[in-house]
């Protein structure tokens, strides 16, 4: 009996993760031209998702990735953005990232939930040090973390800074996991209700916001897909706001032809958000790369957000589109939404998040 497209993509996802597996942990992507290194966000997102599949190698890769990242923690507590170039002897360690530490902490709690507390206990001091480093990024002492431009997963584009929705959503989850109820309540209030600093704009969350200058405000008013979806999945938004976010995605066709475009609308040359350095990467062209290109791993978070709101029929439709894209492009890094051309392949986070979305829809609850 021929397997349907959802099952085919699931099996291929497991194969993809095996290809990305190494003695040092999970590489961001496999193949000759893959990203050969343990990136904190890529490995954690991939393995948090894949850990629901029950494969023994996933547990081993999860453990090895956490150990590699912990081994290279900075003196001040920052978790590396990436540890790579193992093949050339002494590995190269890159920092300059805020979400690496956030995902590392979330990853450790996920590992403890899936596989027991032994590793968590062993690295508790490392985890606590990472949480302390994160607390020092709160320059406003208001439970909202601040960041410099291109210091999260969007490391080449766009130019966002200050308080970003992606980082606030991740920090909200960290605060929830560590049980800091006071900061948790304050962060939720600030992001949603405080007129001077809130990110909510009555349709979705701004991508970023920094200082107010009387009538002039530093606000990124484009739609950041991952940040908004994480806000739903991690419950930074309430149900009413979550419904509005999903409505915005549908109305603006951000989920077409595959889920989902990374931002909307694309940033064009000459606009107030344009920076000339965008021309140094694929994002210099609208609907390319991070500039409103489709990123399948974010599509999985879209499916998770639909499941969160019990929109199971819609989730099934989007998961099928995602499966088709992953199979056609062999788990592509990004897809041009205009001509459907696929770029890159064997991306671990496409595979891991697809497994998570598949299992969550099957169980009709978030397995995150």
Buried (B, 14 or more C-beta within 10 A) or exposed (E): EEEEBBEBBBEBBBBBBBBBBBEBBBBBBBBEEBBBBBBBBBBBBBBBBBBBBEBEBBBBBBBBBBBBBBEBBBEEBBBBBBBBEBEEEEBBBBBEBBBBBBBBBBBBBBBBEBBEEEBBEEBEEBBEBBBEBBBEBBEEEBBBBBBEBBBBBBBBBBBBBBBBBBBBBBBBBBBBBBEBEEBBEBBBEBBBEBEEBBBBEEBBBBBBBBEEEEEEEEBBEBBBBBBBBBBBBBBBBEEEBBBBBBEBBEEBEBBBBBBBBBBBBBBEEEEEBBBEBBEEBBBBBBBBBBBBBBBBBBBBBBBBBBBBBEBEEBBBBBBBBBBBBBBEBBBBBBBBBEEEEBBBBBBBBBBBBBBBBBBBBEEEEBBB
